[in-house]
Amino acid sequence: MADGKRYSILIVDDEQIVRESLTKWFLQDGYRVEAAENANDALKKMDKGPWDVVILDIKMPGMSGMELLKRLREIDRTSQVIMATAFASVETAVQALKDGAFDYVTKPIDPDHLSHLVTNAIQQRALEEQNTSLRQQINEITAANEIVGDSPQIKRVIDLSLTVAQTDTTVMIRGESGTGKELIARTIHANSERRYFPVITVNCGAVAETLLESELFGHERGAFTGAQYRRKGKFEMADGGTIFLDEIGTVSPKMQVELLRVIETKQFTRVGGNEQITSDFRVICATNRNLEAAIKDGSFREDLYYRLNVFSISIPPLRERRMDIPLLAHFFVKKYAAAMNKAVKEVSSDAMDLLVRYDWPGNVRELENVVERAMVLADPPSIRPADLPFQNVTKREGPKDDTLAAVERQHIETVLGLTHWNITRSAEILDIDRVTLYNKIAKYGLKKP
Amino acid sequence: MVPIRIVPLAPVNEELVRTVAGPVGSVFRTEVTVEPPLRSAMDRTYDISRGQYNSTDLIRMLLERYPAGPEKVLGVAGADLFVPVLTYVFGEAQLDGTAAVMSVYRLDDVLYGLEADPVKLFERTLKECVHELGHTFGLLHCRDYDCAMHASTTVDDIDLKGAGLCPSCLRQIGMQP
């Protein structure tokens, strides 16, 4: 009773004198106590629970204590059951513990032992409850951000993610920039058995080649100039959890060899060290590169490709699932309305029409940025076409060929269309000066419609 | 505060019983009388298979002799007491009732192979008398380590606590700390 909470005890024994003695004993200790004379009575009294501790006689007429133990554990697994018997045997004690009893005592019971036993049982229950509560909190904290979308394409991606989450398979996520590859990786981790351990993200494209080895494997003190302390690498930090290797297609051939070895053996040494480190991690990687083409041109190792591409998930670009755009737009409006404390609640139908018709080369990330910007400009309660960076969207046609000039011409034409040929505004969007834009308009022979 | 009757349950060290009566009265700020020793009670509660005396039966007998009235009745035994499910008890009481019993048997260091210590025996006896009477006044076990109502299942536990009641327990029985 150290924490002042009133704990409860259910006593199940067919002998009246035992029920009365124990009831009196525990009442004086401040517990809430009830007694049951047989299994049926005990099962009825489970409704009055939850009981912190159940003291259960093994030998009773009708359903035995051992049988009742199983039933009680089915009803409430958190109650701690102490089995009591006048006829002790090693077999029944072992069986009771196997069936989930907290402990086993022989009658008559030493009062000092009984007192400690009940205290320990209550502490055990408190720890189990705390454990459940903490796991719940971790689930809430680690739960990946919501994947928004109702299109068959995104539903398929979610289904695949949840299916593969239950396994320890290596996953490769493919998709254009801004489609949400990291979100899918986090969803897989958050729904896997590894969710109570970290998910470590490494953006392979953002780390300089010379630093990537140290970043991934860690380093010992003095391993190189500036290595003043021993540092754990990402693979070591991901022990028990998941390592997410983003932009895997940018890794150098030398590092590809190292990665292949580590992913296969789960063992490595820190830079400048000799100690063999073992780490239990799951690999999820992502790329927007065409790795098959990279294998053909020799810039990506085929063996690493097959090691990583065990289960592949392709996220469709936003333009291929336009029906999700209104859902996503509303989601972001709600998000930024709360963040900005602004009473913007919706996107007007005209503005939504523009959003749906736009091709979103930057995918969901671009949509989020556009909505955030519009939220700043919008007069509550809705976002209107004037709040968007484009007011006149014509469906974008792909360039006739893949040359840089063709892509540039196409892009300039699109931006000019969006701004109604406002040269100053277009130059701002393209991040070039107006003279350069005029020169390019002349070069490509673009004409105002 | 209601008066208290202490009944020596012979065979018991009657002088020890008389000695604790005064301090018990001081703790509960009430009149304490020591009754003549009750000689027949113990035999009728003896359990031959355990070689101990049934404390629940002793309480029943005390209630037969001293029917529920305004007084609290405490039987003090010299022999070892038990309730059927436990190996022994230092005492037993009716919670918020009339009667209680306690035993000095396990409070004597001689039982543990040590030299007799009359002072310690007196202190332990006083603490357990206060403890069991406290239950008859409706007090539960107390979290205060220094309070006589703190639960004790060994003599070491008894030695650690005090003979008086903590302010919280005093207030619960309507006394100013």
Chai-1 contact restraints between the chains, C-beta under 6 A:
chainA,res_idxA,chainB,res_idxB,connection_type,confidence,min_distance_angstrom,max_distance_angstrom,comment,restraint_id
A,I17,B,P84,contact,1.0,0.0,6.0,A-B,restraint_1
A,V18,B,V85,contact,1.0,0.0,6.0,A-B,restraint_2
A,S21,B,V83,contact,1.0,0.0,6.0,A-B,restraint_3
A,S21,B,P84,contact,1.0,0.0,6.0,A-B,restraint_4
A,S21,B,V85,contact,1.0,0.0,6.0,A-B,restraint_5
A,L22,B,V85,contact,1.0,0.0,6.0,A-B,restraint_6
A,L27,B,L95,contact,1.0,0.0,6.0,A-B,restraint_7
A,Q28,B,L95,contact,1.0,0.0,6.0,A-B,restraint_8
A,Q28,B,H135,contact,1.0,0.0,6.0,A-B,restraint_9
A,Q28,B,L140,contact,1.0,0.0,6.0,A-B,restraint_10
A,Q28,B,H141,contact,1.0,0.0,6.0,A-B,restraint_11
A,D29,B,H141,contact,1.0,0.0,6.0,A-B,restraint_12
A,G30,B,L140,contact,1.0,0.0,6.0,A-B,restraint_13
A,G30,B,H141,contact,1.0,0.0,6.0,A-B,restraint_14
A,K107,B,V85,contact,1.0,0.0,6.0,A-B,restraint_15
A,P108,B,V85,contact,1.0,0.0,6.0,A-B,restraint_16
A,P108,B,L86,contact,1.0,0.0,6.0,A-B,restraint_17
A,P108,B,T87,contact,1.0,0.0,6.0,A-B,restraint_18
A,I109,B,L86,contact,1.0,0.0,6.0,A-B,restraint_19
A,D110,B,T87,contact,1.0,0.0,6.0,A-B,restraint_20
A,P111,B,L86,contact,1.0,0.0,6.0,A-B,restraint_21
A,P111,B,T153,contact,1.0,0.0,6.0,A-B,restraint_22
A,D112,B,T153,contact,1.0,0.0,6.0,A-B,restraint_23
A,D112,B,T154,contact,1.0,0.0,6.0,A-B,restraint_24
A,S115,B,T153,contact,1.0,0.0,6.0,A-B,restraint_25
